[in-house]
């Protein structure tokens, strides 16, 4: 191909990929592929001298779309990048430097005047970005006010942790899953709804004090100042050219061992002498001394595809490549998500025996980046792997991405929130059944309704053979399931996921009429309006729930598998309410009660109340570590409130029989 034509092709491709990258839409290529295309473009431009005005080699970021545009007071220039440790040593020279994470999120600039946040702006193209100040209150790690009266500018990276990314992706009802945490963070900050943004736990990680009226030439001191103001500040370590090798090995090992929950795609070096760093020349879109980014060499491996597994979660059936195990970044890898049908087509995935190339993106997420030899074809399932209902292909109007969906509105995989509530501490309190675990078991056919959880031990021989499970996890899971068979009536009502019936409403019902009468009233359809705190709306919600045959069948199958305790109505006179009028704060671990929720339930059953903080209205603080210097203990001592242990509480007030 003609070199100029190839330059035009690469420029267009990379610009489209950057727009998707920064706007949180569908990712059309991995970082590995982007880097390779960028390096090829740069080489061709140097060879020919032919550089297009919109070439990504001469531009920063992307043109912001939508929203109010704000011109940056200080241009947000990008850092030069390398994959060579020797380059870093040459750059460091004989100066002290700081090593920190190259966070994989979306860069934001926060401006303060007279101690108040005045603007929060995305990086955009480095010259101007989008004004998202309206989201500032829901971004964690960002300060709305600081103890500094002058002009103050901070740059930081908005990130979403891998834990939250996996949880959101598993629970999302969008037609498209997000490719990685950075893609999700960018998409989230394009939302107009602050509540939705808050639910995704976007975190601001300050990495540069861009401007302050104070004369602080030390980069380390500038970061410490940000920390003292309450910002979450990027982790850092001071070193020099002689220590770079050791630092990089240690920091890289932390990513490779899977302990990093924060998404990173490399490391950043900064000079300790900030004045020197800011005095360097600007070439194109790089300020040469402001910092130097180190990106890891991605290790790829070829292997053979075994089959495509289809996994249903909430509203989407996602293809997962299962292949012959290969070692990448020190760990064995045998599976990688393929995201959607469009990605299958883009990569040219075939059938069993196809030779595929894999990497671990950012040393964390296994990813297929190419097909070297295609054999046969994959089959798109016509039935949902969970409920066997017909599937359908949908085309997103927003991005043109094709995804596969289950057509059954009652598919268990579409009701993950119900199962999450069922196993929660306030519900059946079953440890070890995460959303990801339940999805695995749903797709294996083990869980279709609540009662199936109590039959999981029958499948332990097969579960032990599944990736990520073994003897220990099955043993722990079995114990948690057995423990949960003893459940308080209040917790069971909460676990059933009856709309509008939370813990408080469940307590009112059980205390008033008891568990057996609750069941009888549902069967007869007599309602619950007479119970304090329930009323017509909640009563109608309970009866409507019971009118659903699926709910009735689920409850009928569940009840024989559990033992419901504390189901008697609270028909005690005042003399029996031994805790009436008393207010308790319960803190720390407990050993006589099953957990703090059971402890709290007993206090309330006996007429007392439990609050979360110590105040003048508190009668007793219950803490098994009565001599600790915790904030609650100190507050109780200050207010002369008795601090008693759990054993002292039981000796004084008793416990459930």
C-alpha positions in Angstrom: 0.0 0.0 0.0 1.1 3.6 -0.8 2.7 5.1 2.4 0.6 8.3 2.2 -2.6 6.3 1.9 -1.6 4.1 4.9 -0.9 7.3 6.9 -4.4 8.6 6.1 -5.9 5.2 7.0 -4.0 5.0 10.3 -4.9 8.6 11.2 -8.6 8.0 10.7 -8.5 4.7 12.6 -6.6 6.0 15.6 -8.8 9.2 15.8 -12.0 7.1 15.8 -10.5 4.8 18.4 -9.5 7.8 20.6 -13.0 9.2 20.5 -14.4 5.9 21.6 -11.6 5.6 24.2 -12.3 9.0 25.8 -16.1 9.2 25.4 -16.8 5.8 27.0 -18.5 4.3 23.9 -17.6 0.9 22.4 -13.9 0.2 22.4 -12.8 -0.6 18.9 -9.3 -1.7 19.6 -7.1 -2.7 22.6 -4.2 -0.6 23.9 -1.9 -3.2 22.5 -3.4 -2.6 19.0 -3.5 1.2 19.4 0.2 1.4 20.4 1.2 -0.8 17.4 -0.8 1.4 15.0 0.5 4.6 16.6 4.1 3.4 16.3 3.6 2.5 12.7 2.0 5.9 11.9 4.9 7.8 13.7 7.5 5.8 11.7 5.7 6.5 8.4 5.4 10.2 9.1 9.1 10.4 9.9 10.0 8.6 6.7 7.8 10.6 4.4 7.3 14.0 6.2 3.6 13.6 5.4 1.7 14.6 8.5 -2.1 15.3 8.5 -3.4 18.2 10.6 -5.4 15.9 12.8 -2.7 13.3 13.2 -2.8 11.8 16.8 1.0 12.1 16.9 0.6 15.9 17.1 -2.6 16.2 19.1 -3.5 15.6 22.8 -6.6 13.6 23.8 -9.7 14.2 21.8 -12.2 16.9 20.8 -14.8 17.0 23.6 -18.3 16.5 22.5 -21.5 17.8 24.1 -21.8 20.0 27.1 -20.3 23.4 27.9 -16.8 23.9 26.7 -14.2 25.4 28.9 -10.7 26.6 27.8 -8.0 25.3 30.2 -6.0 28.0 32.0 -3.0 25.7 31.8 -2.8 23.4 28.8 -3.1 19.8 29.7 -0.2 18.5 27.7 0.6 14.8 27.4 3.7 13.0 28.5 6.3 11.4 26.3 6.1 7.6 26.5 8.6 4.8 26.4 8.8 1.0 27.0 12.6 1.2 27.7 14.0 1.5 31.2 17.2 2.8 29.8 15.3 5.8 28.3 14.0 6.5 31.8 17.5 6.4 33.3 18.7 8.9 30.7 15.8 11.2 31.3 16.4 11.1 35.1 20.1 11.9 34.8 21.6 12.8 38.1 18.3 14.3 39.5 16.0 13.0 42.2 12.8 11.7 40.7 9.4 10.3 41.9 7.8 7.2 40.6 4.0 6.9 40.6 1.2 5.0 38.8 0.0 5.9 35.3 -3.7 5.7 36.2 -6.0 4.4 33.5 -9.1 6.7 33.7 -10.1 10.1 32.6 -8.1 13.2 33.4 -10.0 16.0 35.2 -8.9 19.5 36.2 -10.3 21.1 39.4 -10.0 24.8 40.0 -10.4 26.5 43.4 -10.8 30.2 44.3 -11.1 31.5 47.8 -11.3 27.9 49.1 -14.2 26.9 47.0 -14.3 24.6 43.9 -15.3 26.8 41.0 -14.7 24.5 38.0 -14.3 20.8 37.2 -13.4 20.2 33.6 -12.4 17.1 31.6 -9.0 17.2 29.8 -10.6 17.1 26.4 -8.1 17.9 23.7 -5.7 19.5 26.2 -6.8 23.0 25.2 -10.4 22.8 26.1 -12.7 20.3 27.9 -16.2 19.8 29.1 -17.5 21.5 32.2 -18.8 18.8 34.6 -18.8 20.9 37.8 -22.4 19.7 38.4 -20.9 16.2 39.1 -18.3 17.3 41.6 -20.4 16.4 44.7 -20.6 12.7 43.6 -17.0 12.1 42.7 -15.1 10.5 45.5 -11.7 11.8 46.6 -12.4 15.3 45.3 -12.8 18.2 47.6 -15.5 20.8 47.3 -13.6 23.2 49.6 -10.0 23.5 50.7 -8.3 25.5 53.4 -6.6 27.9 50.9 -7.9 31.3 50.0 -6.0 31.9 46.8 -6.1 30.5 43.3 -5.5 26.8 43.2 -5.5 24.2 40.3 -5.3 20.4 40.7 -5.1 17.8 38.0 -6.2 14.2 38.7 -7.4 11.0 37.2 -11.0 9.8 37.5 -11.0 6.1 37.9 -13.3 3.2 38.7 -11.8 0.2 40.5 -11.8 -3.3 39.0 -14.1 -4.4 41.8 -16.7 -1.8 41.0 -16.2 -2.3 37.2 -16.9 -6.0 37.5 -19.9 -5.4 39.7 -21.4 -2.7 37.4 -20.8 -4.8 34.3 -22.4 -7.8 35.8 -25.4 -5.8 37.0 -25.8 -3.4 34.1 -29.0 -3.4 32.1 -27.5 -1.6 29.2 -27.4 -3.5 26.0 -23.6 -3.2 25.9 -21.0 -4.1 28.5 -18.1 -1.8 29.1 -14.7 -3.1 27.8 -12.6 -1.9 30.8 -12.7 0.4 33.9 -11.4 3.4 31.9 -14.1 2.9 29.3 -16.7 2.8 32.1 -15.3 5.9 33.8 -15.4 7.9 30.6 -18.9 6.8 29.8 -20.0 7.6 33.4 -18.8 11.2 33.3 -20.8 11.7 30.1 -24.0 11.0 32.1 -26.3 13.9 33.1 -27.7 12.1 36.2 -25.5 12.7 39.3 -27.3 9.8 41.2 -26.2 7.3 38.5 -22.7 8.7 38.6 -22.6 8.4 42.4 -23.7 4.7 42.2 -20.6 3.9 40.1 -18.1 5.2 42.7 -15.9 7.3 40.4 -12.8 8.3 42.3 -10.6 11.4 41.8 -6.9 10.7 42.3 -4.8 13.9 42.3 -1.5 13.5 40.5 -0.4 17.1 39.9 -0.7 20.4 41.7 -0.8 22.6 38.6 -0.9 26.0 40.3 -0.7 27.5 43.8 0.3 31.0 44.9 2.7 29.5 47.3 6.3 28.9 46.3 6.8 25.1 46.6 9.5 23.7 44.3 9.4 20.2 45.7 7.1 17.8 43.8 6.9 15.6 46.9 5.9 18.5 49.1 3.3 19.6 46.5 1.7 16.1 46.7 1.9 16.2 50.5 0.0 19.5 50.5 -2.8 18.0 48.4 -3.0 15.1 50.9 -3.2 17.5 53.8 -6.1 19.2 52.1 -8.0 15.9 52.0 -7.5 14.8 48.3 -6.9 11.2 47.4 -3.3 11.5 46.0 -1.6 9.0 43.7 0.8 6.6 45.4 4.4 7.6 44.9 8.0 6.6 45.7 11.2 8.8 45.6 14.2 7.4 43.8 16.9 8.2 41.2 18.4 6.7 38.1 20.3 4.0 40.1 17.1 2.9 41.8 14.7 2.9 38.8 15.3 -0.8 38.0 14.4 -2.0 41.4 11.4 0.4 41.7 9.9 -0.7 38.4 10.3 -4.4 39.3 8.6 -4.0 42.6 5.8 -1.9 41.3 5.3 -4.1 38.3 5.1 -7.2 40.5 2.2 -5.6 42.4 0.2 -5.5 39.1 1.2 -8.9 38.0 0.2 -10.6 41.2 -3.4 -9.4 40.8 -3.4 -7.3 44.1 -4.0 -4.0 42.3 -7.7 -3.0 42.3 -6.9 0.5 40.8 -6.7 0.4 37.0 -3.2 1.4 35.8 -1.6 1.1 32.4 2.0 2.0 33.3 4.2 4.2 35.5 5.0 7.9 35.5 8.3 9.6 36.5 8.4 13.2 37.7 11.4 15.4 38.8 11.5 16.3 42.5 12.5 19.8 41.4 9.2 21.0 40.1 10.6 24.4 39.0 13.0 22.6 36.7 10.3 20.3 35.4 8.1 23.2 34.4 10.9 25.1 32.7 11.5 22.6 30.0 10.6 23.1 26.3 7.3 22.1 24.7 7.5 20.1 21.5 4.2 19.5 19.7 1.9 18.3 22.5 4.6 17.2 25.0 6.3 19.2 27.7 9.5 17.3 27.7 10.5 17.7 31.4 7.1 17.6 33.0 7.2 13.9 33.3 7.9 10.6 31.4 5.5 7.7 31.1 6.6 4.1 31.1 4.4 1.5 29.5 4.9 -2.2 29.9 5.8 -4.3 27.0 2.7 -6.4 26.4 3.5 -10.1 26.4 1.4 -12.0 23.8 1.0 -15.8 23.3 -0.6 -17.9 20.7 -2.9 -20.7 21.6 -5.8 -22.8 20.3 -9.5 -22.1 20.8 -11.4 -24.9 22.5 -14.9 -23.4 22.3 -17.0 -20.3 22.8 -18.9 -20.2 26.1 -22.0 -18.0 26.4 -22.6 -16.4 29.7 -25.9 -14.6 30.5 -25.9 -11.7 33.0 -28.9 -9.3 33.5 -29.8 -8.5 29.9 -26.9 -9.7 27.8 -25.5 -13.0 26.7 -21.7 -12.5 26.4 -19.3 -14.7 24.4 -16.3 -16.0 26.3 -13.3 -17.6 24.6 -12.1 -20.8 26.3 -8.7 -21.9 25.0 -5.7 -24.1 25.7 -4.0 -22.7 28.8 -1.0 -20.3 28.2 1.2 -18.4 30.6 1.0 -14.6 30.5 2.7 -12.2 32.9 3.5 -15.1 35.2 0.0 -16.6 35.5 -1.9 -19.3 33.6 -4.7 -18.0 31.4 -7.4 -20.1 29.7 -10.4 -17.7 29.3 -11.1 -14.2 27.9 -14.3 -12.3 27.4 -15.1 -11.4 23.8 -17.6 -8.7 24.9 -20.2 -8.9 22.1 -21.1 -10.2 18.6 -19.4 -7.3 16.9 -16.1 -8.0 18.6 -16.4 -11.7 17.4 -16.8 -10.4 13.9 -14.0 -7.8 14.2 -11.5 -10.3 15.3 -12.6 -12.9 12.8 -13.0 -15.6 15.5 -13.6 -19.1 14.2 -14.4 -22.5 15.7 -12.5 -25.1 17.7 -8.8 -25.3 16.8 -8.5 -21.7 15.6 -5.1 -20.2 16.5 -5.6 -17.0 18.5 -3.3 -14.4 20.0 -3.8 -13.4 23.6 -2.5 -10.7 26.0 -3.2 -9.5 29.5 -4.4 -6.0 29.0 -2.6 -3.7 31.6 -1.3 -7.0 33.0 -4.8 -7.7 34.4 -7.5 -8.5 31.9 -7.0 -11.5 29.5 -7.9 -10.3 26.0 -7.9 -11.8 22.5 -6.2 -9.4 20.0 -6.1 -11.4 16.8 -6.7 -14.7 14.9 -3.7 -16.2 13.2 -5.5 -19.2 11.8 -9.2 -19.5 11.5 -10.8 -23.0 11.5 -14.5 -23.5 11.1 -17.2 -21.2 12.6 -18.7 -20.5 16.0 -22.4 -21.0 16.6 -24.6 -18.3 18.1 -26.9 -20.0 20.6 -30.6 -19.9 19.8 -31.5 -20.6 23.5 -30.4 -18.8 26.7 -27.9 -20.9 28.7 -29.7 -20.2 31.9 -33.4 -20.6 31.2 -33.4 -22.1 27.6 -35.7 -19.3 26.3 -35.2 -18.1 22.7 -32.4 -15.6 22.1 -32.4 -12.5 19.9 -29.7 -10.3 18.3 -30.1 -6.5 18.9 -28.3 -3.7 17.2 -27.5 -0.6 19.2 -28.6 2.6 17.6 -26.0 4.5 19.5 -22.9 2.6 18.6 -23.9 0.0 16.0 -22.8 -2.8 18.2 -24.5 -6.2 18.0 -25.4 -8.0 21.2 -27.2 -11.2 22.1 -30.1 -11.3 24.5 -32.5 -13.7 26.3 -36.1 -13.0 25.5 -37.5 -14.3 28.8 -38.3 -11.4 31.2 -38.3 -13.9 34.1 -34.9 -15.4 33.4 -33.0 -15.7 36.7 -30.0 -14.0 35.3 -32.1 -10.9 34.6 -32.9 -10.7 38.3 -29.5 -10.7 39.9 -30.5 -7.9 42.2 -33.1 -10.2 43.8 -30.5 -12.9 44.4 -28.0 -10.3 45.7 -30.6 -9.1 48.3 -31.6 -12.7 49.2 -28.0 -13.7 50.2 -27.1 -10.3 51.8 -26.4 -9.9 55.5 -29.8 -8.3 56.0 -31.4 -11.3 54.2 -30.2 -14.9 54.5 -26.6 -13.8 55.3 -24.9 -16.4 53.0 -21.1 -15.5 52.8 -19.2 -16.4 49.6 -22.1 -16.0 47.1 -20.9 -13.0 45.2 -22.7 -11.7 42.0 -20.0 -13.3 39.9 -20.4 -16.6 41.7 -24.1 -16.7 41.3 -23.8 -15.9 37.6 -21.4 -18.8 37.2 -23.9 -21.1 38.9 -26.8 -19.8 37.0 -25.0 -20.3 33.7 -24.1 -23.8 34.8 -27.8 -24.5 35.5 -27.5 -24.8 39.2 -29.5 -21.8 40.3 -32.9 -20.9 38.9 -34.8 -19.9 42.1 -33.8 -19.0 45.7 -34.3 -22.6 47.0 -31.7 -23.9 44.5 -29.0 -22.3 46.6 -29.7 -24.9 49.3 -29.1 -27.6 46.7 -25.7 -26.3 45.6 -23.8 -28.9 47.8 -25.2 -31.6 45.5 -23.2 -30.0 42.7 -19.9 -29.5 44.6 -18.1 -32.3 42.7 -18.8 -30.4 39.4 -18.2 -27.0 41.0 -14.7 -28.1 42.1 -13.8 -28.6 38.5 -14.8 -25.0 37.5 -12.1 -22.4 37.2 -11.7 -20.4 40.4 -13.3 -22.9 42.7 -11.8 -25.8 44.7 -12.1 -27.8 47.9 -11.7 -24.8 50.2 -14.3 -22.5 48.5 -16.8 -25.4 48.4 -16.2 -26.1 52.0 -16.7 -22.5 53.0 -19.7 -22.1 50.8 -21.3 -25.3 52.3 -20.8 -24.0 55.8 -22.3 -20.6 55.0 -25.3 -22.2 53.3 -25.9 -24.5 56.3 -25.7 -21.6 58.8 -28.2 -19.6 56.8 -30.9 -22.3 57.2 -31.5 -20.8 60.6 -33.1 -17.4 59.8 -35.0 -14.8 61.7 -38.5 -14.2 60.2 -37.7 -10.5 59.7 -34.6 -11.3 57.7 -36.5 -13.9 55.6 -39.2 -11.3 54.8 -36.5 -8.9 53.6 -34.8 -11.7 51.6 -38.0 -12.5 49.6 -37.6 -9.1 47.8 -41.2 -8.0 48.2 -41.4 -4.5 46.6 -41.6 -1.7 49.2 -40.9 -4.1 52.1 -37.6 -3.4 53.7 -36.2 -4.3 57.1 -38.3 -1.8 59.1 -41.6 -2.8 57.4 -40.7 -6.5 57.9 -40.1 -5.8 61.7 -43.4 -4.1 61.9 -45.2 -7.0 60.3 -43.6 -9.7 62.4 -43.8 -7.8 65.7 -47.5 -7.2 65.0 -48.9 -10.4 63.6 -46.0 -12.9 63.5 -44.8 -15.1 60.6 -47.6 -17.6 60.4 -50.2 -15.0 60.4 -48.2 -13.1 57.7 -48.4 -16.2 55.5 -52.1 -16.7 56.3 -53.0 -13.2 55.4 -51.3 -13.5 52.0 -53.1 -16.7 51.3 -56.5 -15.2 52.2 -55.7 -11.8 50.6 -56.9 -9.9 53.8 -54.1 -7.3 53.7 -51.9 -5.5 56.2 -53.3 -2.0 56.4 -54.0 -2.3 60.1 -50.3 -2.7 60.9 -48.4 0.5 61.9 -46.1 1.7 59.2 -47.5 -0.5 56.4 -50.6 1.2 55.1 -52.6 0.6 51.8 -49.7 1.0 49.4 -47.3 -1.5 51.0 -50.2 -3.9 51.8 -51.2 -3.9 48.1 -47.6 -4.5 47.1 -47.4 -7.6 49.3 -50.6 -9.0 48.0 -49.6 -8.3 44.4 -46.3 -10.1 45.0 -48.2 -13.1 46.3 -50.5 -13.1 43.3 -47.5 -14.0 41.1 -47.5 -17.8 40.8 -43.7 -17.8 40.4 -43.3 -16.1 43.8 -45.7 -18.5 45.5 -43.9 -21.5 44.0 -40.5 -20.1 45.0 -41.7 -19.6 48.6 -43.3 -23.0 48.8 -40.0 -24.7 47.7 -37.9 -22.6 50.0 -39.7 -23.0 53.3 -39.1 -26.7 53.8 -35.3 -26.1 53.5 -35.0 -23.5 56.3 -35.9 -23.0 59.9 -37.6 -19.7 60.6 -37.0 -18.3 64.1 -38.3 -15.3 65.9 -41.7 -15.5 64.1 -43.9 -14.9 67.1 -45.7 -11.5 67.4 -44.5 -9.2 70.0 -47.3 -9.6 72.6 -45.2 -8.6 75.6 -46.5 -6.1 78.2 -44.3 -3.3 79.4 -42.8 -5.4 82.2 -41.4 -7.9 79.7 -39.8 -5.2 77.5 -36.7 -5.1 79.6 -34.9 -2.7 77.3 -37.8 -0.3 76.8 -36.5 3.3 76.6 -32.9 2.4 76.4 -30.6 3.4 73.5 -27.5 1.3 72.6 -24.6 1.7 70.2 -23.1 -1.7 69.2 -19.6 -1.6 67.7 -16.8 -4.1 66.9 -17.0 -7.9 66.5 -19.5 -10.0 68.5 -19.2 -13.6 69.6 -22.3 -14.6 71.4 -24.8 -13.2 68.9 -24.5 -14.5 65.3 -23.7 -11.0 64.1 -24.5 -7.4 65.0 -27.8 -7.5 63.0 -29.0 -10.3 65.3 -27.9 -8.3 68.3 -29.7 -5.3 67.1 -32.9 -7.3 66.4 -32.9 -8.6 70.0 -32.5 -5.1 71.5 -35.4 -3.8 69.4 -37.5 -6.9 70.2 -37.0 -6.1 73.9 -38.2 -2.5 73.3 -34.8 -0.8 73.0 -33.3 1.1 70.1 -29.9 0.9 68.4 -28.1 3.9 66.8 -24.8 4.2 64.9 -23.1 7.0 66.8 -22.6 7.9 70.5 -24.4 10.9 71.8 -25.9 12.3 75.0 -29.0 10.1 74.3 -26.9 6.9 74.3 -27.4 4.8 77.5 -24.8 2.1 76.7 -21.9 1.5 74.3 -21.4 -2.2 73.7 -17.9 -3.0 72.6 -16.0 -6.2 73.4 -12.8 -4.1 73.4 -13.8 -1.9 76.3 -10.3 -0.5 76.7 -9.7 0.5 73.1 -8.9 4.1 72.1 -11.5 4.0 69.3 -13.5 7.2 68.6 -16.7 5.7 70.0 -15.0 4.7 73.2 -13.4 8.1 73.6 -16.7 9.8 73.0 -18.5 7.5 75.5 -15.9 8.3 78.2 -16.2 12.0 77.5 -20.0 11.8 77.9 -19.6 9.4 80.9 -21.7 6.7 79.1 -21.1 3.1 80.3 -19.0 0.9 78.0 -19.9 -2.7 78.5 -18.9 -6.0 76.8 -21.2 -8.4 75.1 -21.0 -10.8 78.1 -21.8 -7.9 80.4 -24.8 -7.0 78.3 -26.1 -10.6 78.4 -25.5 -10.9 82.1 -27.5 -7.6 82.6 -30.2 -7.9 80.0 -30.2 -11.5 78.7 -30.2 -12.9 75.2 -32.7 -14.7 72.8 -33.8 -18.1 74.2 
